[in-house]
Amino acid sequence: MSKRTSLKSWKLLESHAQTIKYCHIKQLFDDNPNRFKDFSLNLNEFLFDFSKNLLNEQILKDLFSLARECELEGWREKMFKGHRINTTEDRSVLHVALRDRANEAIFLEGVNLTSQINTAINQIKKFSDKVRTGNWKGYSGKPIKDIVNIGVGGSNLGPQMVTEALKQYSDNKLNIHYVSNVDGTQIADVLTPLDPSQTLFIVSSKTFSTVETMTNAKTAMNWLTSASFNQSAISKHFIAVSSNKKNACEFGIEEENIFDMWDWVGGRFSLWSAIGLPIALDLGFEKFIELLQGAHEMDLHFRNSPLEENAPVIMALISLWNCTFLGSQSQAILPYDQPLHKLTAYLQQAEMESNGKSVNWFGEEIDYPTVPSIWGEIGINGQHAFYQYLHQSNNIVPADFIGSVKSVTSVQGHHDTLMANFFAQTEALMNGVDEKQVRTDLMAKGRTKEYINKVAPHKVHKGNRPTNTILLNQITPKSLGSLIALYEHKIFCHGIFLQICSFDQWGVELGKGLANNILSEIKDDKPITSHDSSTRELINHYKLVSKQG
Ligand code: F6P
């Protein structure tokens, strides 16, 4: 298998990077009046504009050549056909099967997954209908009012991001709450105002061994049983979503209340499975299916479109170009729709837990920059927090701007202002403003020569900051499903280009293991003598002060 850096297109791109860095994006627009048309895609649910990037036709052509030299299309087919491309865990990667509503049989090593998936989807429908119609009764015979999802990472971020994004589509039959942090403050804040007799807990954990989740679930169980005064209440107020049925049963959850997960669905790609139960409970089963349909539409686009018209492929190539070839070490995700306020946190796990690695498929140290760190905030809030940095720091941060033509709220007179900022920011980041223009503007305002000489250099914006724009028609369950799948497939492609295994997460094991050992040291009365002096003395200080009450 050829090393990436030895590929013909890789070498070409390295030389392009050496020359293009002396160019300005606005020059590329001057050179090609049709640039927007040549560097954008208009898909069913959104317009994808990638023209404000520092790349020209030849570079884009060589990026597509690189995708072909990396045999992306072959890898794509391997994923869709269930090959065990998660090589270090020897698993398939088939979250796409969860939203393939066409019901064509998908076989994985002789097993027809479609029937398993249909059973799971029907279980989601039956359960969510029963709870939403008030036919699921608690221990006192009352219907359920509040749902508490206990889970972390992919067992929390996906469902929470979606229910927050689609809040306007909820009939609010149920109140949905999330507990993910093991800090007792969070579960206390959630449970205090709730009525145990009308609260249902979903314990979401693929492994059913995540200490944070188990700790929260135990506290929730004690909260319930101390109110209901009997253990039998558990069967009426606890369900589990897990691939580890044994642990869930040992924890005390009835077998018929356990929703299956499969090892071919990664945690951070699992909201389409029963991990997405909070979505079906909050919005109703039909809207949950619309979400899946949107994702499936993107799956078809990704699988069937030529690379040159393929949004996930282009997004991944641009991220590769900006980070690995042009050297940007971070990428901002800047949604302007308030409903998408949890999207960045979701994508942080999706992107950084998938590709935040430095060893390739063969266990060799990777000697080129891999993925950027992902960060961001709702756009308008960001404009008043870190856009100074985006515009005038000497670190160039490529950014994805995500907005909608139509707002989901009925409040009038706000959306045009929001979108004027949305369009202005990518224009300003690209064009900047040079000192000549700054001086002209200050003179026009009647400023003195002395003032202008002092201030002008501080008002220059170099511009040349690359951005992608994703302009949704409107946030709907379907368009959100497409948007999430767009990023899932972008992450897959990026991993192929980098020769990274995107579907394991060995980097979370060390911290977990150390924490378990330190927890037992904390519980022991004696001062500890292990670890380095910093860790040791911090722990001893904690033990000493916490004893002082
Ligand atoms: O962050 C590590 C991780 O394993 C994620 O991949 C996963 O989504 C999360 O922890 C929770 O794991 P589980 O669903 O098994 O509790």
Residues whose N, C-alpha, C, O or C-beta is under 5 A from the ligand:
A	BS01	F6P	V152 G153 G154 S155 S204 S205 K206 T207 F208 T210 G267 R268 Q505 V508
